Amino acid sequence: MNLTNQQIITAFYTAFQKKDYQTMQNCYADEALFSDPVFQNLNAIQVRNMWEMLCKSGKDLKLEYSNISTNDNHGEADWIATYTFSKTGRKVVNKIHASFEFDNGKILKHHDSFNFYLWARQAMGLSGFLLGWSTIFQNKVQKNALKSLNNFSEKNNKIP
């Protein structure tokens, strides 16, 4: 069954609301790429592992999505993730804009954008407020996120 690009995005975020990472993973092409301000340049295996990790660790994750628009090859959506950041126990409300590129009924490229500084202030508290604007701080967060993803992948025998 071929889904429209609008249906793919809807299925993806509906699955995310349910923490159904397997349905989310199935939305991606085998050569998919993902990037956001924290997780940079992930390949298809890494992005599938990332969603599984986030669904399993996001105990209080709440997700809303809206403004889905698509054409033959591209799509966009807005979504808001509300959750407790596990490393600090701080509540985060992250407003995200997603852009997609599709190929043969699957997500080929997925890019999420959000205000990293605003996210860092919420997630990290004072250190995010004081340093969240800096490239050095963002690079450290990216490095730690990739390390967490790699640890999750190894622990679950899902090595990219």
N, C-alpha and C positions, 0 to 999 in steps of 0.2 A: 504494500500500500504506500503510495507516494503522498507525503504530506506537503502542503504549501509551506512556504517560508514562515508565514504568520503562524501556522499550526505548529511548526517546529519550535519557534520561540515560546509560544504558549505552553507547549508540552514540557519544554525545558524548565521554565519557571514554575509551572504547576508541580512538577516533580521535585524541584528544589524546595518548595513550600512543604512538601511531604517528606523531605530528606530521602527521596528515592534516587540515590546517586546512580543506580544502574540505568534508569531511564535517561538521566542527564548524560551519562557516558555514551549511550547509544545515539545521541543527537550529533555526535562529532564524527567527522570523516577520519579515516585512518592516518591521513597526513595533516591533521588539524594543528593549528597554532593558536596559542592564547597568550595574552599579555595584559597586565594591569600595573598600577604603581607599586605593588608589593611583589607579585609573581610575574617575573619578566621572561618573555620568550620561551614559554613552555611548549613542548611537543605534545602530540596526541596522548601518549601514555602518561606523561606528567600531568596534563590537564585532567585526565580521567581520574588519576590518583588524587589530585588536589581536591576535586569535588567530593570524592569519597571521604577524604580526610576531614574536610570542612563539615560535611553532613554528619559524620560520626562524632566529631568533637563539639559541634554547635548545639549543645543541649537545649538552650533556650532561644535558638535562632527563630526569628520571625521575619518573613519576607513578603513584600508587596511589590507588584510590578504593574506597569502602565505604559501608555503611549507607544504601543508596538506599531511600527510601520515597516513595510517591506516592499521590495520590487522583485524583479526576476533573480537578481544575484546578491542583493544586500538587504540588511534589515537593521533596525534600531529598537531599543527599548530603554525605559527607565526603571530602576528598581531600588528599593530601600531595604537594607539589611539591618535588623535590630538584634543585638546579641551582647553577651558578656565576653569581653576579650579575656581568654583563659590565662594569659601570662600575668595579668594585673588585676583581674576581677572587676574591671571597669566596664560600665555600660557604653555601648557604641551604637550610634544611629548613622549609618553610612549611606549617603545618597549617591547612586552610581548611574552612569550613562553607558549603555552597552551598544557596540556596533558589531555587526556580523557580516561575513561573506559566506555564501552558500555554494555548494557544488553537489549535484546529483542528490538533492534532498537531505544533505547533511551540512553541519557547520564546518566550514573550512578554516575560517579565521574569526576569532572572537577577541575583541578588545574592550575592556572595561576601563572607564576613566572616572576618577573621583578626586576630590581635594585631599591630597595626602596630608597636608598640614592640619586640616580640620580633623581628619581621622586620627592622626598621631596625638593631637591634644586630647581627644576623647579616650583613646586606647592606652596611652602611656602617661597621662596626667602631666605633672610638672615638667618632666624631661621632654615630653612631646611638645608642650607649650614653648619651652625654651629652645629646643633644638630641632623640632619637627620640620622647620623650613629648610634645614641644611641638607645638602647633597650627601654629606658624610653620614648623617643620621639615617637618611632614606636608604643609602647603600647598606648600612648595618642591618636595617629591618629586612631588606631584600635578601641579604645573605642568611639571616636567621630563618626567614620563611622557607628558603630553598633547603636549608639544612633540615628543618622540620619535615618538609615534604620528602626529602631523600630518606630520612629515618623511617617515616611512615611506610614508604614504598619498600624498603628493605625488610622491615618487620612483617609486612604482609606479602612478601615474595612477589612484588609487582615492580621490579626494577626496570627503569626505562632503558 
